[in-house]
Amino acid sequence: MEGIEKPYRTVQGKHFIRAGSTKRIASREELIRLHQNTMVLHIDNRPVPGTGIDIIDMEKVKQFFLNVYDIDFKDLDDAERKKMLLNSCILTAEGSKIFATITGLLFFAKKKSVFFSAIDRYFPQAGIQFVAYDNEDMESILDRFECFETYPEAIDSVVHKIRLNWKIPSKIQGLKREEVDFPEKIFRELVVNAVIHRDYSLQSKIQIRMFPNRVEIITPGRLVNSITIEKMKTGISISRNPLIIKYMQNYRYSDQLGRGIPMIFKKLKKMAGFELELKEDEERFWAVLKLPENNSLTVS
């Protein structure tokens, strides 16, 4: 029988994980994930090696504090600005050195330089990969996009890519053909959900795969702690990345109330031919939005 005080360790201080019918000592990365999943540890405020205050886009920071907290950086001296960046977890101190946190990098990294953006260079697993396929064999690619923008702009860019590759179905209402609107709010909510709940310790990007009959959003990391898919559908949510959620809330892309998934299911009930499937697969979480099978939907 499993206990509730995970992760377990021996009296010698060693942590083990199960691998099939055997067990082995957990690696550093696996131990971090174990502590994340039990909410003992959050990594979104951890330092990103190689970074510093120089990779932070101060103009975006200034605009953020002005819009959200009505604080004008022009009224602060350098020491006060640095303190503000540390207190807001955009930066963090490790000994005598200052680093950007994962959250600070994801929201306030400088835009692309000659070759790489700061996110691509220092934290590439935070990228979002979009691929549109012509058919099920995944051999013929219609469009491809690697996004390393900061949040929340990255969400807008990815949803825009989905829209560009959207084959709009139509429906017949009596003798009149009506176009079915692109469900932008649903796609936006699914991408936001992936961004705020993914496991950033995994060396894997969010993947969005678009097929003629469905769109798959694959998020690195299993569901956290005691959360199940059925609990998600009822609006129960636990924060793996509370800082990231807080900043998304400040940008008004998340309300932190767990209403996203229930809202999607409610809306889909009114959309003929659409269906959302949620599932777990090892260290990944899948949200599969199934699209109408035919481009012409007859509504009686």
C-alpha positions in Angstrom: 0.0 0.0 0.0 1.3 3.5 -0.9 1.7 6.1 1.8 0.9 9.8 1.6 4.3 11.2 2.6 6.0 10.9 -0.8 8.8 10.9 -1.9 10.1 8.2 0.4 13.7 7.9 1.6 15.7 5.4 3.5 17.3 6.0 6.9 20.5 6.6 4.9 18.8 9.5 3.2 18.5 7.9 -0.2 15.5 8.3 -2.4 14.3 5.4 -4.6 11.9 5.2 -7.6 10.2 2.2 -9.0 11.3 1.0 -12.5 9.0 -1.9 -13.5 9.3 -4.6 -10.9 12.6 -3.2 -9.5 13.6 0.1 -7.9 16.7 2.3 -8.2 18.1 5.5 -6.7 16.5 8.6 -8.1 18.5 11.0 -10.1 18.7 14.7 -9.2 16.2 15.6 -12.0 13.8 12.8 -10.9 14.1 13.9 -7.3 13.2 17.5 -8.3 10.1 16.2 -10.1 9.1 14.0 -7.2 9.2 17.0 -4.8 7.3 19.2 -7.4 4.5 16.6 -7.8 4.0 16.5 -4.0 4.1 20.3 -3.8 7.1 20.3 -1.5 9.1 22.3 -4.1 8.3 24.9 -6.7 10.9 25.5 -9.4 9.4 28.6 -11.1 11.4 30.8 -8.8 14.7 29.0 -9.3 17.7 30.7 -11.0 18.5 30.1 -14.6 22.2 29.4 -15.0 24.1 31.9 -17.1 21.6 34.6 -16.8 21.6 38.0 -15.1 19.8 41.3 -15.0 21.3 42.1 -18.4 18.9 39.6 -20.2 15.8 41.2 -18.7 13.8 43.6 -20.9 13.5 46.5 -18.5 11.0 48.3 -20.8 8.6 45.4 -20.5 9.2 45.3 -16.7 8.5 49.0 -16.4 5.3 48.7 -18.4 4.2 45.8 -16.3 4.6 47.5 -12.9 3.0 50.7 -14.3 -0.1 48.9 -15.6 -0.6 46.4 -12.8 0.7 48.2 -9.7 0.7 51.8 -10.8 4.5 52.0 -9.9 6.6 54.1 -12.2 10.2 52.9 -12.4 11.3 56.4 -13.3 10.6 57.4 -9.7 12.9 54.7 -8.3 16.7 54.7 -8.0 18.8 51.7 -9.0 18.8 50.1 -5.6 15.0 50.3 -5.3 14.6 48.9 -8.8 16.8 46.0 -8.0 14.9 45.3 -4.7 11.7 45.4 -6.7 13.0 42.9 -9.2 14.1 40.6 -6.4 10.9 40.9 -4.3 8.8 40.1 -7.4 10.9 37.0 -8.1 12.0 38.3 -11.6 15.5 38.0 -10.2 17.0 35.9 -7.4 20.3 36.1 -5.5 22.5 33.1 -5.1 25.4 34.0 -2.9 26.9 37.2 -4.4 25.4 36.6 -7.9 22.1 37.7 -9.3 20.2 35.5 -11.8 17.0 35.7 -13.7 14.4 33.2 -12.3 12.6 30.8 -14.6 9.5 33.1 -14.2 11.5 36.2 -14.8 13.0 34.7 -18.0 9.7 33.5 -19.3 7.9 36.8 -18.9 10.6 39.4 -19.2 13.5 38.1 -21.3 14.8 40.4 -24.0 13.6 39.8 -27.5 15.5 37.8 -30.1 19.1 38.8 -30.8 21.0 38.0 -34.0 20.7 34.2 -33.6 18.8 33.3 -30.4 16.3 34.7 -28.0 17.2 34.6 -24.3 14.7 31.8 -23.7 16.0 29.8 -26.6 19.6 30.2 -25.4 19.2 29.7 -21.7 16.0 27.6 -21.2 15.0 26.0 -24.6 12.6 23.5 -23.0 10.2 26.4 -22.4 9.6 26.7 -26.2 6.4 25.8 -27.9 6.5 23.7 -31.0 3.7 23.9 -33.5 3.3 21.6 -36.5 0.4 21.3 -38.9 0.1 18.0 -40.8 -1.7 17.3 -44.0 -2.8 13.8 -42.9 -2.5 11.1 -40.3 0.9 9.7 -41.5 2.7 12.9 -40.2 5.0 12.8 -43.2 3.5 15.8 -45.1 4.0 19.0 -43.1 1.9 22.1 -44.0 3.4 24.5 -41.5 6.0 24.5 -38.7 6.7 27.0 -36.0 9.1 27.1 -33.0 8.0 29.8 -30.5 10.5 31.2 -27.9 8.7 34.4 -27.2 7.9 35.6 -23.7 4.6 35.1 -22.0 1.8 36.0 -22.7 2.9 37.0 -26.2 3.8 33.4 -27.0 0.3 32.3 -26.3 -1.1 34.9 -28.8 1.5 33.8 -31.4 0.6 30.1 -31.1 -3.1 30.7 -31.2 -2.6 32.9 -34.3 -0.7 30.0 -36.0 -3.6 27.6 -35.2 -6.0 30.1 -36.8 -3.9 30.5 -39.9 -4.0 26.7 -40.4 -7.7 26.4 -39.5 -9.9 24.9 -42.2 -13.1 26.5 -41.2 -16.0 24.1 -41.4 -19.5 25.3 -42.4 -23.0 24.3 -41.5 -26.2 24.2 -43.4 -29.1 26.0 -41.6 -32.1 25.3 -43.7 -31.1 26.6 -47.2 -28.4 28.9 -45.9 -24.7 28.0 -45.4 -23.1 29.5 -42.2 -19.4 29.5 -41.3 -18.5 28.1 -37.9 -16.5 30.6 -35.9 -12.9 29.8 -35.0 -13.0 28.8 -31.3 -10.3 31.2 -30.3 -11.2 31.3 -26.6 -11.0 27.5 -26.3 -7.6 27.3 -28.0 -6.3 30.2 -25.9 -7.5 28.5 -22.7 -5.9 25.2 -23.7 -2.5 26.8 -24.4 -2.6 28.8 -21.2 -3.4 25.7 -19.3 -0.4 24.0 -20.9 1.9 26.9 -20.1 1.0 27.3 -16.4 0.8 23.6 -15.5 3.6 22.1 -17.5 6.7 20.6 -15.7 9.6 23.0 -16.5 12.1 20.5 -15.1 11.6 18.2 -18.1 13.8 18.8 -21.1 10.8 18.8 -23.4 8.8 21.5 -25.2 5.0 21.9 -25.3 4.0 20.3 -28.6 0.9 21.4 -30.6 0.0 19.0 -33.4 -2.7 20.0 -35.9 -4.4 17.4 -38.0 -7.4 17.8 -40.4 -9.7 16.2 -37.7 -8.1 17.3 -34.4 -5.6 19.4 -32.6 -3.3 17.9 -29.9 -1.7 19.9 -27.2 0.9 17.8 -25.4 2.2 19.2 -22.1 5.4 17.8 -20.4 4.7 16.4 -17.0 2.0 14.3 -15.3 -0.8 15.7 -13.3 0.4 17.1 -10.0 -0.2 15.5 -6.6 -3.8 14.2 -6.1 -5.3 15.9 -9.2 -7.1 13.6 -11.6 -8.8 14.4 -15.0 -12.2 14.0 -13.4 -11.3 16.6 -10.7 -10.0 18.9 -13.4 -13.4 18.8 -15.1 -15.1 19.9 -11.9 -12.7 22.9 -11.5 -10.3 21.6 -8.9 -6.8 22.8 -9.6 -3.4 22.7 -7.8 -0.6 25.0 -8.8 2.7 23.4 -9.8 4.0 26.8 -10.9 2.3 29.4 -8.6 4.5 32.3 -9.7 3.8 31.7 -13.4 0.1 31.5 -12.6 0.3 34.8 -10.6 1.9 36.6 -13.5 -0.6 35.1 -16.0 -3.4 36.4 -13.6 -1.8 39.8 -13.6 -1.8 39.8 -17.4 -5.5 38.7 -17.3 -4.8 35.4 -19.1 -5.8 33.3 -16.0 -8.2 33.8 -13.1 -6.5 31.2 -10.9 -9.9 29.7 -10.1 -9.7 26.5 -12.0 -12.6 27.5 -14.3 -10.8 27.0 -17.6 -11.4 23.3 -18.3 -15.0 23.3 -17.0 -15.6 26.4 -19.2 -14.3 24.6 -22.3 -16.5 21.5 -21.7 -19.5 23.8 -21.2 -18.8 25.6 -24.5 -18.2 22.4 -26.4 -21.7 21.1 -25.5 -23.1 23.9 -27.8 -20.6 23.1 -30.7 -21.8 20.3 -32.9 -19.0 17.9 -33.9 -16.4 19.2 -31.4 -15.1 17.0 -28.5 -12.3 17.4 -26.0 -10.4 14.4 -24.7 -8.0 14.6 -21.8 -5.5 11.9 -21.0 -2.1 11.1 -19.3 0.7 9.2 -20.9 3.7 8.6 -18.7 5.4 12.1 -18.3 2.9 13.9 -20.6 -0.6 15.3 -20.4 -2.7 15.4 -23.6 -5.6 17.7 -24.5 -7.0 16.6 -27.8 -9.7 18.8 -29.4 -11.5 16.7 -31.9 -12.9 18.7 -34.9 -16.0 18.0 -37.0 -15.3 15.2 -39.4 -16.7 16.9 -42.4 -16.3 20.4 -43.6 -20.1 20.6 -44.2 -22.2 20.1 -41.1 -25.9 19.9 -41.5 -27.9 21.4 -38.6 -31.6 20.4 -38.5 
